[in-house]
Amino acid sequence: MSTLEFELSFRNNRWFCKNNQLVCEAGDLHLLDEKLKEALISLGYKGNYQIKYHFDFDVFPLWMRQYMPHYFNRNFEINLTQNNNYESSK
């Protein structure tokens, strides 16, 4: 399984993930995962991937800097060979 890494950030009530190939944004993390999946499929990715979101520590509010940045990282697996749908939390 290959690993794809993205920078994760939160600005203006929106989540963003980006790397050197794409940028995705959404109002919640579940929708961000779905948009990322759609973007990867449109770029021709197929198969199983380990997705690693590394939170951008530069956008942390000063009052939160007491916490370690890795607390906000996120890892999950994604399968681009099947029609997997993520449910958004409402």
C-alpha positions in Angstrom: 0.0 0.0 0.0 1.4 3.4 -1.0 1.3 6.4 1.2 0.1 9.9 0.2 0.9 12.8 2.4 -1.0 16.1 2.7 -0.8 19.2 4.7 -4.0 19.8 6.7 -5.1 23.2 7.8 -8.3 25.0 9.0 -9.1 28.6 7.9 -12.4 30.5 7.9 -14.4 27.5 9.0 -13.1 25.3 6.2 -10.7 22.3 6.2 -8.0 22.2 3.5 -5.6 19.5 2.5 -2.9 20.0 -0.1 0.2 18.5 -1.6 2.2 19.3 -4.7 -0.5 17.8 -6.9 -3.8 19.1 -5.5 -5.8 21.2 -3.1 -9.1 20.1 -1.6 -11.4 22.0 0.8 -14.6 21.2 2.7 -16.7 22.2 5.6 -16.0 19.1 7.7 -13.4 16.3 7.7 -15.6 13.6 6.3 -16.5 15.8 3.3 -12.8 16.6 2.9 -12.0 12.9 2.7 -14.7 12.4 0.0 -13.4 15.4 -2.0 -9.9 14.1 -1.8 -11.0 10.7 -3.0 -12.8 12.3 -6.0 -9.7 14.4 -6.8 -7.4 11.4 -6.7 -9.7 9.4 -9.0 -9.8 12.3 -11.4 -6.0 12.3 -11.4 -5.9 8.5 -12.3 -5.1 7.0 -8.9 -6.3 3.5 -8.4 -5.8 1.0 -5.6 -5.4 1.2 -1.8 -3.6 4.2 -0.2 -2.6 5.2 3.3 -3.5 8.9 3.6 -1.5 11.0 6.1 -2.7 14.5 6.9 0.0 16.5 8.8 -1.5 19.6 10.5 0.1 22.9 9.5 1.5 24.1 12.8 1.9 27.6 11.4 -1.8 28.2 11.5 -2.2 27.1 15.1 -3.7 29.8 17.4 -1.1 30.9 20.0 -3.3 29.6 22.8 -3.2 26.1 21.3 0.5 25.9 20.9 0.7 24.2 24.3 -0.5 21.0 22.5 1.8 18.9 20.4 1.1 19.3 16.7 0.9 15.6 16.1 -2.3 15.5 18.2 -4.0 17.0 15.1 -2.5 14.8 12.5 -4.9 12.3 10.8 -4.2 8.9 9.1 -6.6 6.7 7.3 -6.8 4.2 4.4 -8.7 4.8 1.2 -9.7 2.3 -1.5 -9.9 3.8 -5.0 -10.9 0.6 -6.7 -14.4 0.4 -5.2 -17.2 2.9 -4.9 -16.7 3.7 -1.2 -18.8 6.5 0.1 -18.0 8.5 3.3 -20.9 9.8 5.3 -20.6 13.3 6.5 -21.4 14.1 10.1 -24.2 16.6 10.4 
